[in-house]
Amino acid sequence: MDLSRSQAGAARMAHVMAIPYPGRGHINPMMNFCKLLVSNTTDVLVTFVVTEEWLGFIGSEPKPDAVQFASIPNVIPSERARAENFPMFIEAVMTKMEAPVEQLLDRHELPVTTILADTYLFWAVRIGNKRKIQVGSFWTMSVSVFSVFHHFDLLAQNNHFPVDLAERGDELVDYIPGLPPTRLVDLPTFFEGKGRATLNRALECFSWMPKAQYIIFTTFYKLEARAVDALKAELPLPIYTVGPLIPYMELKAKSSLSASRNDRPDYVRWLDSQPEASVLYISLGSFLSVSSDQMEELTAGVRSSGVRFLWVSRDSDSWVKDGFCGDRGRVVPWCDQLKVLNHSAVGGFWTHCGLNSTLEAVFAGVPMLAFPIFWDQIPNCKQVEQDWKIGWRVKKSRDELVPRQAIAEIVQRFMDLDSEDGKAIRKMASELQQACGQAILNGGSSHSDINAFIGDISKKIMC
């Protein structure tokens, strides 16, 4: 689609400049939201802004014509190295991207009417305020984690920050509006290490958040209704829950395509040959990874469990030994995760509990073995096990090295479909799956909020 339309037509269009935080877990949900926006109306155009490196990664991926890419120079460290010095990467994102985005705005022929920016890109709110462009603050973690940061001052007031988690980690936080009682050790990892080093930057983002005009959450209302309601009662900004922002629209298209062509990948054909709900799908995310010692225990435990597994790992060459998989497993460098989770052979998901993966499991109705590593994955794990009751926590403490015997035992119990515990989490997962499906139907909470957001950003143009 040519974004330089006639001035008469352009004057009626909402032109959204979408600026994701440069990481896969942030880019994907924002792109999915942009696709939903343009699929619900012909009156929205999107310019999706990424670095030149990220354009190389995703520029050839399919998207609607109404979504166009624009790039800024590689002013931040490479995606391939960001885990090596995460605080330095964060600092670059906070300080180096603003100027080239401003230059992009100056060069754009079609005026931008709304900026949709990741909440972590606080400078986008500053740009919007300065240029009188409305800004939607786009939060890619759970509503509960948003609320923790928004109410961070309450932690200090209640003598819960700073603290030594080894001594006081089991103390309960029961004063954050909309949040069920939560142990300090189950909050994001901002008490120490890399998390503590980046905390002030995260809090700076939340000091700018109220200066935006909209807040968009990537979850769906029923998943975190109490936290959403508490924020709506407190904040004067419109709040939209538009998730799950996972590629569920593409899932249907791919399914029909696969039905008409026998071109399914090997791992899907392998899943086709497995009994129903017998396979444990294992993925530890695309960013941070576990220690080499823990990986050794994990591989040994999974293998000795005797459970069927599909394991996705980009660096499997470093740990997969000859004969590891046998007839009961497969290791692949990449897979279509949502398609795998929706396959009838998959009965469980070993996950790091990033929100996108968690939402995909909820959508598919698959229970989880939670193995969080960093930041928001920790409270997501707590929600999976205690609040939603759709999974089990593998590690009992953050720094614990889980031995292979314990891994084998929990995997066997988890994949036992006849056990009472297994039946209970699968029943809850099925109920949450239904609520998720209802949210995205016409008239559902997420579908309605997407249309409300479109209406609100369009009204401002007509005024």
ABEGO torsion letter per residue (X at the ends): XBABBBAAAAAABBBBBBBBBBBAAAAAAAAAAAAAAAAABAABBBBBBBBAAAAAAAAABBBBAABBBBBBBBABBBAAAAAABAAAAAAAAAAAAAAAAAAAAAABABBBABBBBBAABAAAAAAAAAAGBBBBBBBABBAAAAAAAAAAAAAAAAGAOBBBAAAAAABBBAABBGBBBBBAAABBBAABEAAAAAAAAAAAAAAAAAABABBBBABBAAAAAAAAAAAAAABABBBBBAOBBBBAAAAAAAAAAAAABBABBAAAAAAAABBBGABBBBBAEABBBBBAAAAAAAAAAAAAAGBBBBBBBAAAAAABBBGAAEAABBBBABBBAAAAAABAABABBBBAGBAAAAAAAAAAGBBBBBBBABEAAAAAAAAAAAAAGABBBABABAABBBBAAAAAAAAAAAABAABAAAAAAAAAAAAAAAAAAAAABBGBAAAAAAAAAAAAAAAAAAX
